[in-house]
Structure formats: C-alpha cells, structure tokens
Amino acid sequence: MRHAWLVVLAIGCGDGGETNDGLTVAIDSGTIHGVDQGATRAFLGVPYAAPPVGALRWKRPQPVAPWDRLETIATGIQCPQAFSLAGPGGDEDCLTLNVWAPAGATVKDLPVMVWFHGGAFVFGSGGDAYYNGSHLAETYGVVVVTVNYRLGAFGFLAHPALAAEDPAYPSSGNYGLEDQFAALGWVQRNIAAFGGDPARVLMFGESAGGYSACVHYVAPRTQGLFAWAISQSGLCSSNVLEPSRADAEAAGIAVAEGRLGCTGAGALACLRGKSTEQLLDATKLPPASEQPPGGFVYSSALATLPNVDGVVIPKPLRELFAEGNYDKRPLLLGTNRDEGTLFHSSFFATEVTGEPELRAALAQRFAPAQVDAIVARYPIASFPSANAAIAKVTGDAFFVCPARRTARAASAAGAHVYRYSFEQEPGQAFLGGLGVFHSAELPFVFGTDPAYPLARVGEAGQPVAGALQRYWTRFAAAGDPNGPIGNGDPPWPAYSAAGDRHLTFATPITSESGLAADACDFWDAL
C-alpha cells in the first residue's frame, strides 16, 4: 500500500510527475527515486525496455514491466562485451539509461541531450564515468541522458532464421539500433518529468554512436523523436560500417555453424541456448598480435556490425543523405585531426611495416585498381612510416571525407549544417605519437577530465573544452551553436558546398574552409 501512495503522490505533485523533493519522479512505468549530487539530480540505471533475454534475445525491444518504486542510484550494468575500457563482462539485462538534471529546476522546458556511446558496436556503456552528465547539467542547465544498447552478437548478429521467424519484421541484426530508437521514445514520453522539453531534444554520439545518430537522422520513423543531431566522428556516408543484409547474414551463418555448431532447422533455438560467454567468445576480435597488419579496420573478421537491411537502414547512408527524403533538422558534425592513428596503434593493430603490407591491408577493403590509386595518392615516402600512411588513409577515407560528403548532401537538401575539425592536442595521451586521435574530444565534451583513460583535457585544453561545451549546449537549446550575440565565442558559419566552411577547435578557435579538400575530392572520385 505504501508503494501505491508513493505513485499517487508523485503523479499529483507538479505538472511533470515530480515530487517536491526532486528525487522521486513518476514516469510511465512507475516511480523512480534518484540521488542528490548537489547541483544535479541523477537517476541512474533506469530500465527503458524489457530485459532482452531468453526468447527476447534477438528481438526488437519490448515494453518494460511496470513497478511501484525503483531506486535508481547506480548506473546499470554494461551490455556484454569481450573488451572494454571499463573491463570485459556485462549482462544481457542491460537496457537502461541514466538521467542528470539540474537540481531545483521548476520549469519543464530545459534542453535535452541524449547520448549514444561509441565503441565499434562491440564495447562501451552509457554508464562509463567519462559520459557522466553532471557537469553539463549543472553548468549549462540541460538534461543529459546516456543510453545502454545491445552490442556485438547480442545487438547485431544477423541470420536468415531470425528474419524468417517474425513475418511482421522481415529483418535480422540491428537490434542495438532498435534499442536506441526505443530510448528516444522513452525520452519523448518521460523527459518532462525531469524538467526537459520533449520538443528540444538533441541526439548526439561519437564513433559508433555518431553513426547511429546519422541512421536515426535519415530514418522516417524518427519524425518527432528529436529536434537536432550531432555526429562526432560518425563514419556517416562511409561504407566501412554498412555490409548488406545478405553479407551480414552470411557472416552470421559462419559464426553459428563454424564456431557454435548451430545448423539446420534448429539453428535459432541452438543459438538462443548458448550462454552469454559462448556468444562473446565466438564473435570477439582476435588480439592485435594475431591480426594481419592494418588491424580490424581492414579485416572481415567483425561479424557484428549494423547492416543495410531495408528496414532499420533502408539504403546505404550515402544514398539516403543524397536523396534528401528526411526531415531537414539542424545537423552538426565533424572529425578529429588524426582520426586514423588510434586504429593503427599497438593498442588495436599490428603495425604496417612496408608497402607489401600496406597493399595487402588495403586489398581487404578496396578493389585492386583502387589500391594502386591509393598508394599513389598516399606514398609511404611522404610519411614517417608505412603505418603512418595507412593511418592517414583511414582518417581521410572513413571519417573526414565521408563527413564532408554528408555535410554537402544534408545542406543541399535544405538542412542547417555545421561542420568542425577538432585539433586541440589532448594532455597525457595513453600512447605517444597519436596526435589528436579518434575519441580524444570526449572529456572536452563532457567536462569529465580526468575520467577518460585514453587522454586528458589538461590545463592548456580547458579554454577549448569550455567553448566546445558552450557550442554543444547552445545547439541543444536552439539548433544553432552560435546562440545569442556577444557570447564571446567565434561565430560558427553554416556549411555549404560552395563555402566549405568549418570551425577548427584548437588554440585559438578559428573559422576556416577547405578541410582536406584535395583528399576528399580524391575519395569522392574514387
């Protein structure tokens, strides 16, 4: 009976479902009780979908079972992963999200920032410490939401038997993207209870999360679920993350039959009968020392990527952006100066030591005639090493130039687009020689220095971090990173193909044009 009274009390206090202590909130599935963090209220580990276990493994996320009262004072467990910066492991019952909201907020119109984490769709968590939303919430008056979604085999394994079992959903794979879609729906239904404005939702993410943001940006079904989007190093309009459904299902069959012994008519029941650990072991990447030179970026070993299934991803993103048949919401996107170095570091890959290994790696991703052209465009003699050459290829081909391609297409379609290049050297990088590597901007965005284990903002980077946070939160508030006149930050010009303008985040912050223009002309022609 006490639980029932709590629910009545929560619903009866205020127009957003919040009690006067600010920590007991009524949402559509029950009452939750958060934690006081001083200037911030945190609601951690909130379930937004039913546990995808048993018969729900490899199903679209289902509604969560209601509860009376739930203590939401610790982030939920990460989704299963064989490798993680926070350590391997996890649990399939992982579909939770975290909310940080300013303490004492009485309005229900705060900007909302919904974060999808990176990690190549195989590792990471919305609960990682460096995605803590407290700093953004208390400094800029926004509501921050970070999301767990299924990863690896649990989120993206494709198999024909999965597509055949549900006539209403003739697809397989992409369950992690479906989780994100469900989380965006949760935000629309519930965010007002935390002071957020469902009409001012920014969806943003980095790497795999940035790619996810682009998927949802062009998806017709996301109409009304967010107002604007940021893609950080998102590989949008690149082909590296877009196998066809046929290729993805062939890779799934190879895993099922070759590694797990699941064959024939009973393959699906066999797969669902495997333990979490067995599925992780069957689909994990080999260690860097056992991969061919060039690493997993130039390998077909990863069988757990989003696929162009005709349902969740109707066509390759390059085609979807060019066609322009999507809601023209404001879009901010960009890349880091040295995107490729992390992927070719000893942390992730075996070093490429000469032209034969460079060619062998490129041949895994490109046609033979393209390999000749790429080697001519990126001659080893122009770089400190062959490994540096392939790192530059990776950065341009998979990140920088696809970002330009996406910006051109979206702006031509009528969207307001803003492009950036992050070039501030991080402090205390975990490895030397990486420069401004992929993901180096994360502690700058969230203000979580020193939580990120790969790099620090450092004293020299604090002015850039502050400016970046101001641009991001102004964009969350109004779909324009510039905000009111006189804010002290350099103006950020809107992108067009003719001007090819971008903002460079370095010391000082500058507005420039023609980022990697010659290289991107090469890749577009190729």
N, C-alpha and C positions, 0 to 999 in steps of 0.2 A: 504493500500500500504506500510505503514511503516513496518508492520509485515513481508511482503514478502521480503523487503530489508534486514531485520534482518536475515531471514533464509538464503538468498543468502550470506550475509556477513559471517555467521557462517560456512557455508559449504566451503566457499572459503579460509578461513584462516587456514593454517596448514593442516597436513595430517590426523588429528584425529577429525576434526569437531569443533575445539575450536577457539574462537576469541582471540585476543592478550590481552584482559583484564583478561582472565582465568575464568571469571564468566558467560560468555554467551557461551553455548555449543549446538551444533546441534546433536540431537540423531534421531533415526529412526521415532519417532512420532512427531517431531517438535523441536523448540528451547526452551531451559530452561535457566533461569538466577538464579544463586545461590547467596550465601552470603560469604563475605570475613570474615574469622575468624583468620586473622593474618597469621600464618604459614600454615593454612589449608583453602582450599576452600570447602564449603559444599553445596550440592544440596539435598534439603530435601523435602520429600513428593512427589517424582516423580511417577506418575502413570505408572505401568508396564502392566496393564491389564484393561479391561473394568470393570466398577462397576458391581459386581455380584448381581444385584437387579432385582426385578420383575421376568420375565421369565428366567433370568440368575441365579436366586438363585438355588443352587444345580446343576450347570452346570460346565463343565471344563472352566477355564478362557479363555476369548475371547480377541482378539486384542483391544488395546485401540484406541479410536477415535483420529485422528491427531489434532494438534493445531498449531497455528502460534508461539506464545510465551507464556511461562508459568513461573511465578515467583515461584521458588522452595526454599523458605527461611524459612519454618517451617515444622516440621515433620507432616506427615499425621495423621489423627485421628486413634485411635486404632480400631481393629475389635471388634464387640460386645462381651461383656463378663460380667458375673454376679458378678465376683470377680476379683480384680486386685490390685497389689501393687500400681498402679497409680490411683486407684479408678475404680468403675464399669462404665459401659456405652459403648459408641462406636457407630460406624455407619457401615452399610454394605458396603458402598462405601469406602473401606479401603485398596484396593490393591495398595499400594505404597511402595517405597523403598527409602533409604537415601544413599548418596554417600559422603564420605570425601576423598579428595585427597590433596597431598602436594601442597602448593602454589608455583608457579614459575617453576613447573616441565616442562621440554621441551621434555623429552623422552616419548615414548609410550610403555615402557616395564617394568613398575612397577609391583611388585607382587600385587595380588588382594585377599582380604579376604572377603568372602560372609558369613554373619552370619544369622543363623536361631535360633530364641529365644526359650527358654523353657517356661514352664507353663502348663504342663499336657495336652496340646492341648485345653485348655479352657481359659487361660488368658495369658497376656503378649503382647508386641508390639516391633517391631524393632525400634520404636521411644522412648523407655524408656531411661531415661537420663543415666543410668549406661551402656548402649550399645553405647554411643557416641564414634564415631571413630576418633575424633580429635587427641587424644594422640598418638594412634598407627600410624596414618598417618604422623603427623609432626615429631615424634621421630624416626620412622623406615623406612620412605619412602615407605609406602604401600598405596594402595587404599582400603578403607573399605566400604562395602555395607551391610546394615542391612535391613531386609525384614519383612513386614507385610504379614501374610497369614491368611485365614479364620479359625476360631476357633469354638469349641463347636458344637452346632447343625448346624451352617452355614457351617462349614468345614468338618464335619464327620458324620452327621446323615445319616444312611443307611435305605433304604426302597425298597421293590420289585418294586414299581411303578416307582421309579427313574431308576432302572436298565432296566425296560421294555420300557421306553419312547424313548430311542435312540438305535436302533439296532447296530449302529456303536460303541457304548460304553456300553456294557452289564455289567455294574457295578453300585454300589452306595456307597456313603461315599467317603472318601479320597480326597475330593476336596481341602482341605488345602495342601495336598502333591502335588496336581496338580498345585496349586499356586506357590509353591516353584520351581517346575520344570519350570514353565513359567518364574520365576525370573532368574533362571540360564540361560535360553535362552536369556533374556534381557541383561544380563551381557555379553554374548558372542557377541551380536550384537553391543553393545554400549560402552563397558568399555574403549576401546582405546581412545575415545573422552575425557576421564578424565585422560589419561596418563597410564592406566592399560594395562597389557599384557593378552589378552584372552587365551593364552597358559599357563599362570601361575596363575590359579585361585584355591585358597584354599576354599573349602566349610567346614564350621565349625559350631558347635552348641552345646548347653547344654541341658540335660534332654530331653524333647520332641524334641528340635532341634538337639540334639545328636542322638536320634533315627532316626530322619528324615535324617540325614547325612548318616546313615547306610543304610536306604532304598534306597537312591539315589546311594550309592556306589555299591550296587549289581544289580541295575536296568540296563538292557541292553541299554535302550533308553538314558541314560545319557552319553554315549560314547562321548567324546569331549567337554562336558559341564564344566568339572573341571579337574584339574590335580592331586589333592591330597585332603585328608579329615582328619578332626579332629572330634572325637566324645567325648564330655565331659559328663560323667555320663549318657550315652545314652540308657541304658537298651537293648542294641543290643544283640540278641540271647537269650533274656528273653521272657517268654510267657505272661508277665503281660499286654503288650500293643497290643496283637495280637489275638483278637477274630476272629473267622471265619466269612465269609460274611453272612452265614446263621444266626449265633448268633447275628451279628450286625443288620441285617435286622429285626430279631425278636424283638430286643430291640427298633428299630425304630418304628415298628408297635405298640409296647406297649406305646411309647410316643405319637404317632399320635392318636391312638384310646382312650387310657386311660386318657391322660392328655389334649388333644387338640380337641377331638371329631371328628377327621378326619377319616372317614371309607369308605369302599367300593370303587366303581369306581371313585368317586370324591375326594379321599383322597389327591392326589397330588395337585389338584387345591385348596383344602381346606388348605393344609399346606402352599402353596405359598401365600395364602391370609391372613395368620396370621402375626401379627406385630412382629417386632424385639423383643419387650418386652415380648410378649406371648411365643415366642420360647425360649427365655432365661429363663423365669420363669418355663417352662415345663421341662427343662433339667438341671437346676442348681443343684449343690450338696446341700444337707441339711447342715445346720451349724454343726460344730463339736459336739456341745452338743446334737444333735439329731441323730448322727450316732452311730452305735454299737461300742463297744471298738475295737480298731485297725484302725478305720477310713476308708477313701475311698480306700486305697490301698488294703484292704481286704473286699471289697464290690463290688457288681454287679450293684451299682446304676448309674455308669457312662455309659451313652448310646452313648457317642460321642468320641470314640477312633478310630484310624486307624484300618482297618480290612483287613484280608488276602483275598482279593477279586479276585485273579487270574489275575488281570490286572495291577494295580499300585504296589501291593505287590503280586507277583505270588505265593509265598510259605512263610511259616514262615522264618524269617531271619536266625534262627539257621540252617535250611536246606539249604538255599541259600548260606550262607557263607561256609558250609561244602562241597557243591557241587563244588564250585570254578569256576562256569561259569560266570565270570565277569572280567572286565578289572582290572588287578592287579596294581592298583595305590597305591602309598605310603599312609599309614594309621597310624594315631596317635590317641590313645585312652586311657582313664583312668578313675579313680574314686576318690572320696574323702574318707578320713579315716572313717568318721562317716555318711555314706550316709543315714541311716535309721532314725536318730534322729529327723530331721525336720518333717517327715511324722507322727511321733507319739508324737509330741509336742502338747501342748494345742492349738496352732495356727491352727492345722489341724485335730486333732482327740481327741476322748475321751480316756483317759488313760486305758490301760490294767492293772488290779489290782491283778490278780492271775491266777493260771493255768487253771481254767474253762474258763475264758475269753480268755486266750491265745489260748486254744484249739478251742474255738468257732470261733475266728478270723481266725486261720489257716485253719479250715474246709471250709471256704468260698473260699479258693484259692487252697487247696491241697486235695488229696484223704485221706480217713481215715487212711489207713496204713502209709501214708507219715506223717500224723500229729504225730503219735506215734514216728516215727523215728526222726522227727524234734525236738520234745520236749525232747527226749533223748539226741540229739546232742547239744541242747541249753538249758540245765537245768536252771530253774529260780534261783536256789541256787548259780549259778556261776556268777550272775549279780546283780547289786544293786537293781533291781526290775524286776517284770514281764514285765513292759513296756520297760525297757532296753533290755530285752531278745528279744522281738519281733522287736525292732528297729535293733538289730544285725541281726536277720533273714532277715529283709527287705533289709538291706545293702548288705549282702552276696548273697542272693538268686536272687535279682532283679538287682543288679548293679555290684558288684565286680567280682563275679564268671561268669556271662554272658560276662563281658569284657574279662576275661581270655579265655573263650570259643571262642569268636570272634577273639581274637588275635591269638590263636592257629590255627584256621581254615584259616584265611587270610594268615598267614605266611606259613602254609603248602601248600597253593595254589600257593605261589610264590610272594606274595606281601611283600614289605619292611614295617614292622610294628614296632611301638614304643609304649611302654606301660608306664603309670605313675600312681603314687598314690600321691594325693595332701594332705599333712598332716600339713601344716602351720596353726596354730591357728589364726583365724581372730580376729581382735580387735573389741570391743564394739558390740558383738552379741546382737541381739534384745531380745533374751531369754537366760537365763543361762543354762548350762548343755548340750548344743548341740554339743560341740566339733567342729570338722571340718566337718560341716554339708553339705548336698546337696545344691549346688549353692554357697557355701562360696568362691569359687575361682573367681567368676565373676568380682569383682572390681580389682583383681590381673591381670586378663587377659586384661581388657580394660584400666587399669590405671585411673579409674573413681572414686577413693576414693575422697570425701565421699558420692557419689551419691546413692550407693546401700543401701536401708533402712534396710536390714537384718544384715549387718555386715560391718566392715571397714577393710582396709588393715592394718592401723596403722603403727607407726614408725618401730616396730620390723619386720613387714612383707614386708617393702619396698625392701630389697635385693632379697627376693624370687619373688616379683612381677616383678622386673626388669629382673631377669633371665627367668621367665616364658614367659614374652613378647618377649625376645630375641629368645628363642627356638621356639615360635609360629611363629614369623615373619621370622625366617630363614627357617622354614619348608614351609612357604608360598612362599619363594623365590626359593627354590630348591627341595622341597620334602624330605629334610633331616634336622632335628632340630639342628644338630651339627655345620653346617656352616664351615667357614674357621678355620684352626688350629690356636690356640693361642687366641681364643676369651675370655678366662678366665672362661668359664662355664665348669662344669664337663662333660666329654663325655657321650653321651646317647647311650647305646648299642642297637642294633636292637634286636627285640624279636624273640625267637624261643621257641618251647615247651620244648626242651631239656635244654636250659639255663634258661628259665622262668625269664628273666631279666626285670627290670623296673627302672625308675628313681623316687626317692622319693623327692617331693618338700616340704622341711622343712628347718630348720636352724641347720646344714648345709644341702645342697642338696647332696644326695648320690645315688649311683647306687647299687641296691640290687637285690635279687632274692627270689622266692618262696612266693610271696604275697598271704596270706590267702590260702596256698596250700592245707592244710588238709580240710578246709571248702569247698573249691572248688571241691576237689575230692569227698567229700560227696554229694554235689549238682549234680555233673555230674553223679554219680552213681544212685542218686535218680530219 
